[in-house]
Amino acid sequence: MEFLIYLTKNCNIDCKYCSAKSFINDLSQEGKEPDVEKTADFVLKNRGNGGSEVVFFGGEPLLNREWIKKFMELTLGSSLRYTIQTNGILLDRLDPFILGNLNYLSLSIDGDRKMTDRGRGPGVYDALLANIPKIKPHFRGKMLARMTLCPENNLYDSVVHLLSLNSFDYVYWQLENSPENILTEQVKEKYRSELERLAVLWMDHLKEGKILPIIPLHEAALSLLGRKLFRSYRCGAASFQVIIDLDGQCYTCVELLDPADRIGSVEGEVRQNPITAGNFVDFCLKCDILSLCGGRCLMTAVRYPPEKFRFYCDMTRILFETVGEHLPELKKILQGDLLTMQDLLCDFSTEEIP
């Protein structure tokens, strides 16, 4: 199971593409937080036998650092893995106890200073990078650079820049999840071109037995090789993912928080919505890459117009087509002595496919 816990709906920066602006910095949410003891008890009862992941989420979760510490104190020794998804501005204020027990950090950064500050605000890039060395004495987990890819960004340059910093164990990008009609055929072709450059760079390193930890390329390759195939959404929506909101109500997607989307609460049981669990829109059921893609995104499937949903589908297909062009060469590499399939596995949980 994967539990994403909203600790606040407030944030200390104002990203221009934030998909949660409808509730971020909502004064009516000020001071609200889940009951930590009830939430801990709920997670422990529902975590399953194989261990589970808890993601501290927001808004900006580090605005509620004491809640994280208390939750960890209540659940340590229970085989839970802990992740914080953060903009990193307050990293240096984290208690060493939290850092020492934290498994993963997902840090929002969009590439170089110009790209990051353009989307997230002046000074964000420098503040984040300045904080990383400050936590190193206590943090021993994995660190992910999580980009938001906007039409004006350059995928290749941004990923290469983030890899060059030698601060991150993995790099992942998420396509800007926008209902606005700003995405065009030109954006698709730009994405294809930059993905190809990135795939060539990735393959060149693999030929030398070196791994460039670019999660979308790894995950696409593993699926094309038959190692990871899906009958449900990759992120866990409608299957193994539970979202815990500020009032303790539970949902299956971080962006589907209407009463009709509720699947339970921390004071009772949760049941995934049978309308969405294991079911896809008709467009997906007819798709030849459904087992690779996993439906991509439940929220866009049920909330966006069909043409917008299909745009994101096209972007997903571009990823698989691009990696697929290198599949014969990749198979040869894996049949040699330098790398195995196991080397492609990523020790970090994300949506996997942008």
N, C-alpha and C positions, 0 to 999 in steps of 0.2 A: 504494500500500500504506500501511497504517497500523500502526505498531508501538507497542504499549503495553508498557512495560517496568516490571515490579515491581522497585523498588529496595530495598524493605524491607516486611516484614509488620507492623512496629511503628508505633505512632502516639503523638503527644504530647498528644492530647486523646481524649475518650471520648464520641463522639456517640451519643445514646441509640438512634437508628434505624439505626446502621451495619449494612449488610448483610454486612460482612466480619468480624463479631465472632468467628467461628469460628477465624480465624487472626490477627486483630490482637492485638498484644502477646502472641503465643505465644512463650514462652521458648525453645522448641526451634528457632525461626527466628532467634534472636539472632545477629548477626554474619554471616548469610548474605547474599550478593549475587551477581548474575550476573557472570560473567567479562567485564570491560569490553572487552577486546581481541577476544575471540571474538564478543561481541554486536555490536560495531561492525562487524567484518568481515562478519558475517551480514546485518546491515541493509544495508550497502553492496552486497552481492551480490544482495539480493532487493528492492531499492527500486523497481525499474522505471524506465522512461524518463521519466515525467512528474513525477518528484519524489515524495517521500513524507513523511508526518508521523511523528514520534517523540514519544510521550507518556510523560513520566516520571511514574510512578504509584506508589501504595502501598496500604496504610499511608500514612505521610506521607513523600513522596520527599525533602523537604528535610532529613530526618535523614541523608541520604547525599549531601550536596552535592558532595563531591569526586569521586564517581562521575560525576555529571552533567558536571562540568568536564572530566574525562578523556575521556568519551565525545564531547563537543563537539570537543575538540582532535583526536581521531582522525577525525572525520567532517566537519569544516567544509569548505565549498567543494564539497559533494556534492549540492546542491539540496534537502537535507533541511530540513523545517520542524520547529522544536522547540517543544513545549508542556509546561508543568508543571501538573499538577492538584494543588492544595495547599490546606490550610486557612489558609495565610498567616501563621501565627504566627512563622515563621522567615524571612520574606521579607527582612527587613532584614539578614540574615546572608549573603545571596547574593553571591558574587563578582561584581564589575562585568563580568568577562569573560562569565559566564553570562548576566547580564541584557542585555548588549549584543548577544548572539547569539540570544537567545530571541525567538521569533515570537509566542507566545501564553502567557497566564497564565489558568488556570481556577481561580477562587477560590471556595471554599465559604462561602456566606453566605445566610442564610434570610430576610432582610428586615431589620427594625429590631433594635435591641439586645435587646429582650425576646424576640423570636422566635428570634434566632440563639443567644443564651445559653441559652435554655430547652432547645434541642436539642443544643448543642455544648459548653456549659459556661460558667460565669461568666467574664467578661472577654474572651471570644473576639472578640466584635464590635469592641470598642475596640482590641484588639491588632491585628486585621487592618486596620482603617481607619487606624490610626496608622502602619502600615508602608507603605501605598501611596505617600504623598508621599516617603518615604525612598528608594524605588527609581526614582522618576521621572527623576533625572538620567542614569540609565544605560539604563532600559528604554524601548524605542521601539515595542514590539509592541502587540497588541490584548489587552484585558482583559475576561474574561467573569465575571459574577456567576452562580454556579451554585447555585440553591436546591434544597433537598429539601423537597417539599411534603407536609406531614403533615396528617391530618384536622383538627387543631386550628389550623392556620395559615390565614391569609386571603390568598388568591392575589392579589387586586387590591391590597390595601394593601401587601403585601410587594413586589410588582413596582414599584408607583408609588414606594415609598420608595427602592428601589435605583436607579431612574432619577433620582430627585431628588438623589442624591449626586454626580452628574456625575463619577464615578470609573470607570465601566464603559462599554466600547464595546458590550456586548451583555448581555442578561439571559436566562437559561434556567432552567427548573425541571424537576426530575425527581420523579415521583411516588414516594413512599416505597415501596420495593420489599420489601414485607413478606409473609412467608407466614402471618402471624397473621391471624385473622379479625376485623380491626378496621374494615374498610371496608364501608360500608352504602349503602343507597339514598339516605339523607340526605346522605351524602358526595358522591354523584353529583350531586344537585340543587344542593348548595352549589357544587360545581365549575362546573356549567353557569351558575349565576347570576353567579359572579365572573368567569368567562371572558367572558360577554356584556358586562359592564361594561368589562373590559379591551379587548375588541374594539371597542367603541364609542369608547373613548378613542383607540385606535390609528387607527381610521378618521377620527376628527375631525382628527387631526394630518395624516394622508395628504391630506385635502381641502385642506390649506394647504401641501402640498408638503413636509411635515416627516416624518421617519422616527423612530418610536419603536422602537429596536432590540430587539424582543422575539422571539427566535428561533422559538419554537413557532408564533406567528401567521404569521411570514414563511414558514416551511416548509410549513405547512398551506395557505396561500394559493398558493404556487408549485405545489404538487401539484394543487390544485383547478383551477388555470389551465392544467394540462397541461405545465408546465415541468419538473417533477421527478416521475417515476413510477418505481415500483420492482418488481423481481422477486426481490429478496433483502432481508435485514434491513438497515435503514437504517444501523445502527451499523457494519456491515461484518462482523458475525459470519458465519462460514461462507462468506465471499467474500474481502474484501480486508483483513481485520483479523487481526493476529497478536499474541498475548499471549506475552510472554517472562517466564517465572517465575524465581524466585531461583536455581534449579538449571540454568537454560538450556533447560529443556523448554518447548515451545511449544503453545499452545492457541488456540482461536478466540473465547473469551469470558472476560472477567475473573472470572466467577463459576462457570465450568465447568472445574475444575482437577483432576478425577479422572483416573487413568491411562487410562480408557476414552475420555476427551475429548482426549487428546494427539494433535497433528497433526505433530509433528517436534521438532527441537531446533536450537539455534544451531550445533551441530557437524555438521549435515547439511542435509537438505532439509525443507521443510514441504509438506504436502498437506492441503487442507481436507477434512474428513470427508465422504465422499460420501453418508453417511446424512442429514446435515443440510444440506449445501450445495445451495441452490436448491430446497429442499423445505420445505413448511410442514405443520403439523398439519392434519387434515381440516377442522377448524372454519375455518381461514384460507382454505383452497382454495375454500370455498363462500361466502366473504365478498365483498360487493359493493364494499368499499373496500380490498381487498388491495393494489392498485397504488398507493394513496395512503399506506397505513399501512406497508407493507413487512413485515408480520408482527409489528411492534413489538419483541418481545424473545424471543430464542431460549431464554434461561435459564428464563423463566417458562413458556414453552411446553413444555419438557421436564421441568421439576422441580416445577411447582405443580399442584395439583388443577385439573381443568377449570373448576370454578366460579370459582376465584381468577383463573385466566388470563383468563376471560371478563369478569371485573370490570374488569381493565385494558383489555381490548378496548372495553368500554363507555365508559370514560373517553376513549379515543382517538377513538371515534366522536363523543362530545360535542364534542371540539375541532374536528373537521372540520365537524360540523353548525353549530357556532357561527360559524366563519369563513365557511362556505358561505352563511349567511344574508346576509352582506355582499358576496357575490361580484359581483352585478350592479353595485352601486355602485363596487366596486373596479375593475371593468373600465372603467367610465366614467372614473374617475380616470386609469387607465393609458392611455386613448385621448386624454387631454388633453396639455397642455404641461408640467405640473408634475413628473410622475414617469414612469419607464419600468419595465418588468419587471426590468431590470438593477438598479434601485435596491432591489429587494426581496431580492437575493442577500446572503447573510451570509458574511463572510470569517472564519469560525470553524467548526471541525469539532466537532460534538457528535453525540449520538444523534438530534438534530433533533426527534423527537416524544417527549414525556415518557412 
